[in-house]
Amino acid sequence: MESLEQHNNAKPRNYAGYLIGAVIGVIVLAIAVYILSQQPSMTEQEAAILEGSVQIGTPEFENLTKDIIISTSPDTVQSPNAFGSISMFIKGRVRNKGDKVINGLEINVAVVDQFNQVVKEKRVLAVPKQYPTLDPGAMVDVTTTIDGFKREDDRANIRWRVTAIRTQQ
């Protein structure tokens, strides 16, 4: 009986410490969100990387890309996912048979049907995102994933195309 009376006469708790901790936590979280929102987006970062690169349609682009050879690896995998669609994990090998160091290389990977019509495509920034540079005579492996294929899609072939290239001066 005595312990029950002591329990009813317990001192009220002081929640000031919890309140101060919650306020500090909210302030730290708000500062982190602000700092992250000031960072450039991935698209802006890629545009900055490719700034000064040679694009499709210029004579210099044709001269540079004739020395780039891209082949599809036999390790390319097609895999169904839980949503009923198919994902392709595409692997390729890029070879620089030229004499210039490449420090920016954007590649368009397209899955085409048997009539050479594009089913799905994706642009990949292979250099410097996956590798810092592509030296003369060097080969690098490029990997990308293309999601959202339907089972009835005709995935006959994979086509690679260089869309932007930047070399060291």
C-alpha positions as CSV (number, residue, x, y, z in Angstrom):
1,M,0.0,0.0,0.0
2,E,2.8,2.3,0.8
3,S,4.4,1.8,-2.6
4,L,1.1,2.7,-4.3
5,E,0.9,6.0,-2.4
6,Q,4.5,6.7,-3.4
7,H,3.7,6.0,-7.0
8,N,0.7,8.4,-7.0
9,N,2.9,11.1,-5.4
10,A,5.7,10.8,-8.0
11,K,7.3,14.0,-9.2
12,P,6.2,15.3,-12.6
13,R,8.8,14.7,-15.4
14,N,10.7,17.5,-17.0
15,Y,10.4,17.3,-20.8
16,A,12.6,20.3,-21.5
17,G,15.5,18.1,-22.6
18,Y,13.3,16.2,-25.1
19,L,12.0,19.5,-26.5
20,I,15.4,21.0,-26.9
21,G,16.7,17.8,-28.6
22,A,13.8,17.8,-31.0
23,V,14.3,21.5,-31.9
24,I,18.0,20.9,-32.5
25,G,17.2,17.9,-34.6
26,V,14.8,19.8,-36.8
27,I,17.3,22.6,-37.2
28,V,20.1,20.2,-38.3
29,L,17.7,18.5,-40.7
30,A,16.6,21.8,-42.2
31,I,20.3,22.9,-42.7
32,A,21.1,19.5,-44.4
33,V,18.1,19.9,-46.8
34,Y,19.2,23.4,-47.6
35,I,22.8,22.4,-48.4
36,L,21.6,19.5,-50.5
37,S,19.2,21.7,-52.4
38,Q,22.0,24.0,-53.4
39,Q,23.9,21.2,-55.2
40,P,23.5,21.1,-59.0
41,S,21.3,18.3,-60.4
42,M,22.8,15.3,-62.2
43,T,21.7,16.8,-65.5
44,E,23.5,20.1,-64.7
45,Q,26.6,18.2,-63.6
46,E,26.6,16.1,-66.9
47,A,26.1,19.3,-68.9
48,A,29.1,20.9,-67.2
49,I,31.2,17.8,-67.8
50,L,30.4,17.8,-71.5
51,E,30.9,21.5,-71.9
52,G,33.3,22.1,-74.7
53,S,32.7,18.7,-76.2
54,V,32.4,18.0,-79.9
55,Q,28.8,17.1,-80.8
56,I,27.3,15.1,-83.7
57,G,27.3,16.9,-87.1
58,T,30.7,18.6,-87.0
59,P,33.7,17.4,-89.1
60,E,35.9,17.2,-86.0
61,F,33.3,14.8,-84.5
62,E,33.5,12.5,-87.4
63,N,37.3,12.4,-87.2
64,L,37.3,11.7,-83.5
65,T,34.5,9.0,-83.5
66,K,36.1,7.0,-86.3
67,D,38.7,6.0,-83.7
68,I,36.1,4.8,-81.1
69,I,35.0,1.2,-81.4
70,I,32.2,-0.1,-79.2
71,S,31.2,-3.7,-79.0
72,T,28.4,-5.5,-77.0
73,S,29.6,-8.0,-74.5
74,P,28.1,-11.5,-74.5
75,D,27.5,-10.9,-70.7
76,T,24.4,-8.8,-71.5
77,V,21.5,-10.1,-69.4
78,Q,17.7,-9.8,-69.7
79,S,15.8,-10.3,-66.5
80,P,12.1,-10.1,-65.6
81,N,11.3,-8.0,-62.5
82,A,8.5,-8.2,-59.9
83,F,6.3,-5.7,-61.9
84,G,6.0,-8.0,-64.9
85,S,8.4,-6.0,-67.1
86,I,11.9,-6.8,-68.3
87,S,15.1,-5.1,-67.5
88,M,18.2,-5.4,-69.6
89,F,21.7,-5.1,-68.1
90,I,23.8,-4.1,-71.1
91,K,27.5,-4.5,-71.1
92,G,29.8,-3.2,-73.7
93,R,33.5,-2.5,-74.4
94,V,34.8,0.8,-75.7
95,R,38.2,1.0,-77.4
96,N,40.1,4.1,-78.2
97,K,42.2,3.3,-81.2
98,G,43.1,7.0,-81.8
99,D,46.0,9.0,-80.5
100,K,44.1,11.4,-78.2
101,V,43.2,11.1,-74.5
102,I,39.4,11.2,-74.1
103,N,38.1,12.8,-70.9
104,G,34.5,13.1,-71.9
105,L,32.5,10.5,-73.8
106,E,28.7,10.2,-74.0
107,I,27.2,7.2,-75.6
108,N,23.6,6.4,-76.7
109,V,22.7,2.8,-76.1
110,A,19.6,1.7,-78.1
111,V,17.8,-1.6,-78.1
112,V,16.3,-2.1,-81.6
113,D,13.9,-4.6,-83.1
114,Q,14.5,-6.8,-86.1
115,F,13.4,-4.0,-88.4
116,N,16.1,-1.7,-86.8
117,Q,13.5,0.4,-85.1
118,V,14.4,1.7,-81.6
119,V,12.4,0.0,-78.8
120,K,14.1,1.9,-75.9
121,E,17.3,3.9,-75.6
122,K,19.4,5.6,-73.0
123,R,22.3,8.0,-72.9
124,V,25.3,7.0,-70.8
125,L,28.2,9.3,-69.7
126,A,30.9,6.6,-69.9
127,V,33.9,8.9,-69.3
128,P,34.4,10.4,-66.7
129,K,31.5,9.0,-64.8
130,Q,32.5,5.3,-65.0
131,Y,36.2,5.9,-65.9
132,P,38.2,9.1,-65.5
133,T,39.8,9.0,-69.0
134,L,40.1,6.8,-72.0
135,D,43.8,6.7,-73.0
136,P,44.9,6.0,-76.6
137,G,44.9,2.2,-77.2
138,A,42.9,1.6,-74.0
139,M,39.7,-0.4,-73.6
140,V,37.1,0.1,-70.9
141,D,33.9,-1.7,-70.0
142,V,30.7,0.2,-70.0
143,T,27.6,-1.0,-68.1
144,T,24.0,0.4,-68.2
145,T,20.5,-0.8,-67.3
146,I,17.4,-0.1,-69.4
147,D,14.2,-0.9,-67.7
148,G,10.5,-1.2,-68.7
149,F,10.5,-3.6,-71.6
150,K,7.2,-5.6,-72.2
151,R,7.4,-9.3,-72.7
152,E,6.2,-8.9,-76.3
153,D,8.8,-6.3,-77.2
154,D,11.2,-7.4,-79.9
155,R,14.7,-7.0,-78.5
156,A,16.7,-8.1,-81.5
157,N,19.9,-6.1,-81.2
158,I,21.8,-3.4,-79.3
159,R,23.1,-0.4,-81.1
160,W,25.8,1.9,-79.7
161,R,26.5,5.4,-80.9
162,V,28.8,8.1,-79.6
163,T,26.9,11.4,-79.1
164,A,29.5,13.7,-77.6
165,I,33.2,13.5,-77.2
166,R,35.8,15.7,-75.4
167,T,39.5,15.3,-75.7
168,Q,42.4,16.7,-73.6
169,Q,44.1,19.7,-75.2
